Amino acid sequence: MSIVDFSKAKWIWGADNTTAHNWLCLRKKVTIDAIPEEAIARIAVDSRYWLWVNGKVVIEDGQIKDTAHSLSP
């Protein structure tokens, strides 16, 4: 297993939403010139997450120990 360097990560977070038992909805807009063969989203959560790409849910109820997901463009 390789070690990932997160020192250049671009984190998104809601600074006002730091209370316990709270759900957050975070959005990051990314513009690309062409559809890549592969895109990697490294997601750090404390419990569960949902991932949308172009308005479609591609990972529903993801969990910390999930393995890699393969998505079609």
N, C-alpha and C positions, 0 to 999 in steps of 0.2 A: 504494500500500500504506500503510495507516494504522499508526501506532505505538501499541502497546498499553502502557498504564500498569500495571505489575505492583506498584506500591508498596503496594497494599491487598490483594495476593494472600494467600490462606491456604494456605501450603505445608504439605505433609505429608512427613515424612522419618523414617527410622529412624536416630537418632543413633549407635547401636552398630554400624551396618552401613556402615562407610566404607572397607573394604578393596577393593582392585582385583579385577576379575573376579568380582563378586558380584551375585547376583540378589536383589531385594527384592520383597516383597509388601506393598503399602500399601493401607489401607482408609480410606475416609471415608464416614460415614453422613450422609445428607442426607434430611431429612423435609420434604415439601411438602404443601400442602393440596389441590392439584388438578394434573392432568397438563398441563404446558405444551405449547404448540404446538412450541416449540423449546427446547432446552437446550444450552448450550455448555460443553464441558470443555476448558480449555486445559491441555495436558499438556507438560511439559518433561522430556525424557529425554536420555541421552547415546547411546543406541543404539536399543533396541526396547521396546515395551510392549504389554500386552494390557489391554483395558478391559471390565469387566463392569458391567452395569446390571441390578439386580433378579435377580441370579444367572445372567444370560445373557451370554455373550461377545458383545459388539457390535463390537469391533475386535480382530482377532487378528493378532499379529505386526506391529503398527504400527511405523512408522519415522519418523525425524526429518522427512523431506521429504514425508510424506503430505499430501494435500490434505484439505479438510473432508469429513467423512462425514455422510451424511443417514440418520437412524435413525427408525424408526416406533415409536410408543408401544406 
